[in-house]
Amino acid sequence: MDPFTLIGAGVGAVITVAAAPAVLAAAGFTAGGIAVGSIASSLMSAAAVANGGGIAAGSVVATLQAAGAAGIPLAGQAIVGTVGAVVGAAASMASNCTL
């Protein structure tokens, strides 16, 4: 693996871990609960209809709200960072291709 790919992976990992809380808040998963009229409220509504009126513990909506309220746990940061690293490495390799 060339150094540019490693740098791209590192940058991707750092940016995604740093940006994830802001993305959650922008989507409506806030410390005070799900924001009215947000993407999060639409997801919560759809999940409640699908589950007969409630939100299942451990569901995507519940997990995102927990992360929005309390912060992303270390294991979640590792997952988000890994995804960012893969995307960063792929983007770096794509930009280094010669045809």
N, C-alpha and C positions, 0 to 999 in steps of 0.2 A: 504494500500500500504506500503510495507516494505521500510526501509531507503535506501537500495541499489537501488531499482527502482527509488526512488526520485533523488538519486545522478546520476544515469544513465540518467535520463531525463534532469537534469540540465547540465550535461556535453555535452549531445547531442545538446541541445539548444545553448550553448555557442560556441561549435565548428562549428556548421553550420552557425551561424551568422557571426563568425569571418572569416570563409573560403569562404563564398559566393562571396565577391569581387574578390578574387584570382581565383576562379573557373570561374567567368564571363570573367576575363581577359585572362585566359588560353584558353577559348573557342573562344576568338577573339572579344568579346564585350569590346572595350577599350574606353578610354576618347577621343582618336583621331578619333574614328569611327571604323567600322568593319575591322578587320585585313585581309589582302589578304591571300587567301589559307587556311583559318581557318574553323572551324566548323561553326562559325557565318556566314561566307561568303557563305557556302553551304546552310545554312538555309535561308539566305536572297535571294539567287538565286531561291530556290524552292518556297518561298513565292511570289516572284515577278512573276514567271511563272504562279503560281496558280491564281494570282490576275490580270493577264493581263498586267504585266509590272511594277506595283507599289507595294509598301509595305503599307498595310492598317494601318492607325493610330489605336493604341490600340491592334494591333496584338501581338503575342508572340515575334516575332523578334523585333518589335518596342519597346515593353516593356523591353525586355532584353537589347537592345542597350541603352535605356534611363537610365537603372540602371547601365550599364557599364560606361556610360559617366558621369553621375551626382551622382552616388552612389545609394544605395538601400534606398528608403524612409522608415520611421518608420513603416508604415503599412506592407510593404514588409518584413522588418526585423522580425516583429511579426509573419508573416506567415512562414517564413523560420525557425525561432526559434521553432515554434510549431511543424513543421514537424520533426526537429531535436530532439525535446523532445520526440515525439512519438517513433521515431526510437531508441533513447537511452533507453527509458523505456522498449521497446519490447526486445531489446538486453539484457538488464539487467535481465528481467524476464526469458528470455530463458536460460541465463547462470546460473540462480539460480534454475532451475528445477532439481528435483531428480527423477530418474526413478526406 
